[in-house]
Amino acid sequence: MKHLPRPARRALLVVHVAVSVAWLGLSVGLLALGLAAYTTQDLSLTHAAYRAMKVFADWLLAPVALVTLGSGLVLSLGTPWGLARHHWVWIKFWITVATATATIFALRPEISHAAAAGVPDSSLVAAPAVSTSAYLFMTAISVLKPWGLTARGRRLRKSASRPAPRGSGATVGASSGKPVDAPSGRRPA
């Protein structure tokens, strides 16, 4: 995929960060409601908490998860970071796929079932606790960018740093003349 122009990349980055933070906040909210529903002795409070969780699950969970996944995918493919060049991006992608799938196909139906039954359910404490941990982990690796290049990223960097054969008309970098993964002096947005 061709790299995104800077204004588009920055706008998409804002969208991605906003929906990612919304997903984390939503998960923390579901954890608080799940804990309240599970630990109270008042069945009316349990039922109310699960009904509130159902509102969040029905209206917000799937759209937020899918926009997070889609914006992250477009950002990774449209920037020098790439999807499979750096371990942290690759790991974030697969954790996002797993959590979005679990959110849509397991958590939402479980919340609907609990809202209808109105009885305490420990899985509605465990699932938001796991998802909150996953989102915090992804936040940390987004900031720290650990583990370096993948094997694919090392191959791409190595092939981009080789000089182009004479007469081929090929350039090393797309527009700058430097290797694709070479540091530019600026951090990618």
C-alpha positions in Angstrom: 0.0 0.0 0.0 1.2 3.5 -0.8 2.1 5.6 2.2 -0.7 7.9 3.4 -0.1 11.7 3.0 0.8 13.4 6.3 -2.6 15.1 6.9 -4.5 11.8 6.3 -2.0 9.9 8.5 -2.3 12.3 11.3 -6.2 12.4 11.1 -6.3 8.7 11.1 -3.9 8.5 14.0 -6.2 10.7 16.1 -9.2 8.5 15.2 -7.2 5.4 16.1 -6.0 6.7 19.4 -9.5 8.1 20.3 -11.3 4.8 19.6 -8.6 2.8 21.3 -8.9 4.9 24.4 -12.7 4.6 24.2 -12.4 0.8 24.0 -10.2 0.8 27.1 -12.6 3.0 28.9 -15.5 0.9 27.8 -13.8 -2.2 29.1 -13.0 -0.5 32.5 -16.7 0.5 32.7 -17.9 -3.0 31.9 -15.5 -4.3 34.6 -16.9 -1.9 37.2 -20.5 -2.9 36.3 -19.5 -6.6 36.3 -17.9 -6.3 39.7 -20.9 -4.4 41.1 -23.3 -7.0 39.7 -21.3 -10.0 41.0 -20.5 -8.7 44.5 -23.8 -7.2 45.5 -26.4 -9.0 47.6 -29.1 -6.9 46.0 -30.5 -8.8 42.9 -32.2 -5.6 41.6 -28.7 -4.0 41.5 -27.3 -7.1 39.7 -30.1 -6.9 37.1 -29.6 -3.1 36.7 -25.8 -3.5 36.2 -26.3 -6.2 33.6 -28.9 -4.1 31.8 -26.5 -1.2 31.7 -23.8 -3.5 30.4 -26.2 -4.6 27.7 -26.7 -1.0 26.5 -22.9 -0.6 26.2 -22.6 -4.0 24.5 -25.5 -3.4 22.0 -24.5 0.2 21.0 -20.8 0.6 21.5 -18.7 -2.6 21.7 -18.8 -3.8 18.1 -18.4 -0.4 16.4 -15.5 0.7 18.7 -13.8 -2.7 18.3 -14.2 -2.6 14.5 -13.1 1.0 14.1 -10.1 0.3 16.3 -9.1 -2.7 14.2 -9.8 -1.0 10.8 -7.9 2.3 11.7 -5.0 0.4 13.1 -4.8 -1.8 10.0 -4.9 1.2 7.6 -2.3 3.0 9.7 0.1 0.1 9.7 -0.2 -0.5 6.0 -0.1 3.2 5.1 3.0 4.2 7.2 6.6 3.2 7.3 5.8 1.0 10.4 4.2 -1.6 8.2 2.0 -4.4 9.5 4.6 -7.2 9.8 7.9 -5.2 10.0 8.0 -4.6 13.7 7.1 -7.1 16.4 5.1 -4.6 18.5 2.8 -3.7 15.5 2.3 -7.4 14.6 1.5 -8.4 18.2 -0.9 -5.4 18.6 -2.7 -6.5 15.4 -3.2 -10.0 16.5 -4.3 -9.1 20.0 -6.8 -6.6 18.5 -8.1 -9.3 16.1 -8.5 -11.7 19.1 -10.1 -9.2 21.4 -12.5 -7.8 18.8 -13.6 -11.3 17.9 -14.1 -12.3 21.5 -15.9 -9.0 22.2 -18.3 -9.5 19.3 -18.9 -13.2 19.4 -18.5 -14.1 23.1 -18.8 -11.1 25.4 -21.9 -9.5 23.7 -24.0 -12.7 23.8 -22.9 -13.4 27.4 -24.0 -9.9 28.5 -27.3 -10.3 26.7 -27.8 -13.7 28.5 -26.9 -12.2 31.9 -29.2 -9.2 31.4 -32.1 -11.5 30.7 -31.3 -13.9 33.6 -30.3 -11.2 36.2 -28.1 -13.6 38.2 -24.5 -13.0 39.2 -22.0 -14.3 36.5 -18.3 -14.4 37.2 -17.4 -14.5 33.5 -18.6 -10.9 33.3 -15.9 -9.9 35.7 -13.2 -12.1 34.1 -13.8 -11.1 30.5 -13.6 -7.3 31.1 -10.5 -7.8 33.4 -8.7 -9.8 30.6 -9.7 -7.2 27.9 -8.6 -4.3 30.1 -5.2 -6.0 30.7 -4.9 -6.6 27.0 -5.6 -3.0 26.1 -3.2 -1.7 28.8 -0.5 -4.0 27.4 -1.2 -2.8 23.8 -1.0 0.8 25.1 2.4 0.1 26.7 3.9 -1.5 23.6 2.6 1.3 21.5 4.5 3.8 23.6 7.6 1.7 24.2 7.9 0.0 20.8 9.9 -3.0 22.0 11.4 -6.0 20.3 12.7 -4.5 17.1 12.2 -5.7 13.5 10.6 -9.0 12.5 12.4 -11.3 10.1 10.3 -9.7 7.3 11.3 -6.2 8.5 15.0 -7.1 8.5 14.7 -8.5 5.0 13.0 -5.4 3.7 15.5 -3.1 5.4 18.4 -5.1 4.0 17.0 -5.2 0.4 16.2 -1.4 0.6 19.7 -0.6 1.7 21.3 -2.4 -1.3 22.1 -0.1 -4.2 19.9 -0.4 -7.3 21.4 -2.2 -10.3 22.8 0.2 -12.9 20.3 1.0 -15.6 17.3 -0.3 -13.7 15.9 3.1 -13.0 15.0 1.9 -9.5 15.5 4.2 -6.5 16.3 3.1 -3.0 13.6 5.0 -1.3 10.2 6.0 -2.7 10.8 9.7 -2.8 13.8 10.5 -0.5 16.5 8.3 -2.0 17.2 6.7 1.4 16.3 3.2 2.5 12.7 2.6 3.4 13.2 1.9 7.1 16.1 4.4 7.6 15.6 6.9 10.4 14.4 10.2 9.1 15.4 12.2 12.2 11.7 12.5 13.0 9.4 10.0 14.7 6.6 8.7 12.5 3.2 10.2 13.4 
